[in-house]
Amino acid sequence: METYLNLMLIRFALVAGVLVVLALVVFTIALTLKRRGRLDQVRRYADPAVRAGLRAAARRLEDGPSRNRRRDRW
């Protein structure tokens, strides 16, 4: 049991470490774009894609898991 808990703790640490590194990379990219004055331009290009992704996620959450099960049956 102790070995399993150690493995779970290591897995959690790896996931948390990857998330921290990813957040630092995104922050660095945003800071660099802001300093060069291109952050607004990137926002204009990314805004439609982000909105479409959020709409798709909202539709998926509204439908719920039961819709997917019904679709698999037919």
C-alpha positions as CSV (number, residue, x, y, z in Angstrom):
1,M,0.0,0.0,0.0
2,E,2.8,2.4,0.8
3,T,4.4,1.8,-2.6
4,Y,1.1,2.7,-4.3
5,L,0.7,5.9,-2.3
6,N,4.3,6.9,-3.2
7,L,3.6,6.3,-6.9
8,M,0.4,8.4,-6.6
9,L,2.3,11.2,-4.9
10,I,5.0,11.1,-7.6
11,R,2.3,11.2,-10.3
12,F,0.6,14.2,-8.6
13,A,4.0,16.0,-8.4
14,L,4.7,15.4,-12.0
15,V,1.3,16.7,-13.1
16,A,1.6,19.7,-10.9
17,G,5.1,20.5,-12.1
18,V,4.0,20.3,-15.8
19,L,1.1,22.7,-15.0
20,V,3.4,25.2,-13.3
21,V,5.9,25.1,-16.2
22,L,3.0,25.5,-18.8
23,A,1.7,28.5,-16.8
24,L,5.1,30.1,-16.8
25,V,5.5,29.5,-20.5
26,V,2.2,31.1,-21.3
27,F,2.9,34.0,-19.0
28,T,6.3,34.6,-20.6
29,I,4.8,34.5,-24.1
30,A,2.1,37.0,-23.1
31,L,4.6,39.3,-21.4
32,T,6.9,39.2,-24.5
33,L,3.9,40.0,-26.8
34,K,2.8,42.8,-24.6
35,R,6.3,44.4,-24.5
36,R,6.5,44.2,-28.3
37,G,3.0,45.7,-28.7
38,R,1.5,42.7,-30.4
39,L,-0.8,41.4,-27.7
40,D,-3.9,43.2,-29.0
41,Q,-3.2,41.7,-32.5
42,V,-2.9,38.2,-31.1
43,R,-6.1,38.7,-29.1
44,R,-8.0,39.8,-32.3
45,Y,-6.9,36.6,-34.1
46,A,-7.5,34.3,-31.1
47,D,-10.8,35.7,-30.0
48,P,-13.0,33.9,-32.6
49,A,-11.3,30.5,-32.0
50,V,-11.7,30.9,-28.2
51,R,-15.4,31.8,-28.6
52,A,-16.0,28.8,-30.8
53,G,-14.3,26.5,-28.4
54,L,-16.3,27.9,-25.5
55,R,-19.6,27.5,-27.4
56,A,-18.7,23.9,-28.2
57,A,-17.8,23.1,-24.6
58,A,-21.1,24.7,-23.4
59,R,-23.1,22.6,-25.9
60,R,-21.3,19.5,-24.7
61,L,-22.0,20.2,-21.1
62,E,-25.6,21.1,-21.7
63,D,-26.2,17.8,-23.6
64,G,-24.7,15.7,-20.8
65,P,-23.4,12.1,-20.9
66,S,-26.8,10.5,-21.6
67,R,-26.9,11.9,-25.2
68,N,-23.5,10.2,-26.0
69,R,-24.8,6.9,-24.7
70,R,-27.9,7.1,-26.8
71,R,-25.9,7.9,-29.9
72,D,-23.6,4.9,-29.3
73,R,-26.6,2.5,-29.1
74,W,-27.9,3.5,-32.6
